[in-house]
Amino acid sequence: MRQQPRPPWAFWDRIARKYAGRKIANPENYQATLTRTRSYLGPEDKVLELGAGTASTALLLAPGVGQYTASDFSAEMVKIGQEKLAADPCPNLRIVQGAPGDAALGDGPYDAVLAFNLLHLIPDLPAALEDSARRLRPGGLLISKTICIGHALHMRLLIAVVRRIFGVAFVARLTPHELEAQITAAGFQVIESASYPAGGRSRYIVARRGDGDL
Ligand SMILES: C[S@@+](CC[C@H](N)C(=O)[O-])C[C@H]1O[C@@H](n2cnc3c(N)ncnc32)[C@H](O)[C@@H]1O
């Protein structure tokens, strides 16, 4: 009998507790990302975070904005996030289970949509970016940090091995330029794009939603 394919969130459900307990790989880069991101957010802003994991970043950023919705498609990640929120209450933070396109993410309009270490994991990225654009007000910001693996043969092999061993459903092999092009095609104007650390594979991109109808 053929096995049913596992849903894409099964991997994340399985590793959620471990993920929650892991140390931040590069605290300096993480702080730089938080500082840059805070510089774009205002105290009244309504913010949506996609792929928020166990809400570690949400708990740090939410006190500086008006309303913060942290979302993730993994029920386990959301559960751990809610446990952390119960232990460290933050009245303007809500944590919901959902993926781009889901009603659970709320209609907005949001002032900012955040996606850290997520966009390379989404199979239909154009649809997810268009969904984010629709949830933002005109002029609202998409703030993202994405691992841009690119097309080098050794990275393709590495990803194939990682997917096979760990059961990650999908990993896109984007260059920073390709990612920027997809963001632009979804109705955004890129206003910042930088690698942290310089020359590394993690690309921080901030893009503004255009004024036109979507
Ligand atoms: C690499 S982790 C990043 C978590 C957190 N943003 C961080 O930077 O630590 C990716 C997260 O995105 C979630 N995720 C992966 N694909 C997703 C999708 N299509 N929709 C929503 N969440 C997704 C996973 O459950 C996981 O929590």
PDBQT file of the ligand as one rigid body, heavy atoms in Angstrom, charges set to zero:
ROOT
HETATM    1  C1  LIG A 301      12.714  28.118  10.005  1.00  0.00    +0.000 C 
HETATM    2  S1  LIG A 301      11.278  28.289  11.006  1.00  0.00    +0.000 S 
HETATM    3  C2  LIG A 301      11.354  30.047  11.380  1.00  0.00    +0.000 C 
HETATM    4  C3  LIG A 301      10.595  30.401  12.621  1.00  0.00    +0.000 C 
HETATM    5  C4  LIG A 301      10.778  31.845  13.051  1.00  0.00    +0.000 C 
HETATM    6  N1  LIG A 301      10.213  32.759  12.065  1.00  0.00    +0.000 N 
HETATM    7  C5  LIG A 301      12.244  32.130  13.264  1.00  0.00    +0.000 C 
HETATM    8  O1  LIG A 301      12.810  32.941  12.533  1.00  0.00    +0.000 OA
HETATM    9  O2  LIG A 301      12.823  31.516  14.181  1.00  0.00    +0.000 OA
HETATM   10  C6  LIG A 301       9.991  28.248   9.808  1.00  0.00    +0.000 C 
HETATM   11  C7  LIG A 301       8.620  28.333  10.439  1.00  0.00    +0.000 C 
HETATM   12  O3  LIG A 301       7.697  28.548   9.401  1.00  0.00    +0.000 OA
HETATM   13  C8  LIG A 301       6.623  27.654   9.517  1.00  0.00    +0.000 C 
HETATM   14  N2  LIG A 301       6.183  27.402   8.152  1.00  0.00    +0.000 N 
HETATM   15  C9  LIG A 301       6.825  26.706   7.186  1.00  0.00    +0.000 A 
HETATM   16  N3  LIG A 301       6.129  26.749   6.038  1.00  0.00    +0.000 NA
HETATM   17  C10 LIG A 301       5.019  27.487   6.297  1.00  0.00    +0.000 A 
HETATM   18  C11 LIG A 301       3.917  27.877   5.536  1.00  0.00    +0.000 A 
HETATM   19  N4  LIG A 301       3.779  27.523   4.252  1.00  0.00    +0.000 N 
HETATM   20  N5  LIG A 301       2.959  28.640   6.120  1.00  0.00    +0.000 NA
HETATM   21  C12 LIG A 301       3.065  29.015   7.427  1.00  0.00    +0.000 A 
HETATM   22  N6  LIG A 301       4.085  28.661   8.218  1.00  0.00    +0.000 NA
HETATM   23  C13 LIG A 301       5.052  27.907   7.660  1.00  0.00    +0.000 A 
HETATM   24  C14 LIG A 301       7.153  26.447  10.252  1.00  0.00    +0.000 C 
HETATM   25  O4  LIG A 301       6.134  25.779  10.982  1.00  0.00    +0.000 OA
HETATM   26  C15 LIG A 301       8.200  27.077  11.176  1.00  0.00    +0.000 C 
HETATM   27  O5  LIG A 301       7.645  27.423  12.412  1.00  0.00    +0.000 OA
ENDROOT
TORSDOF 0
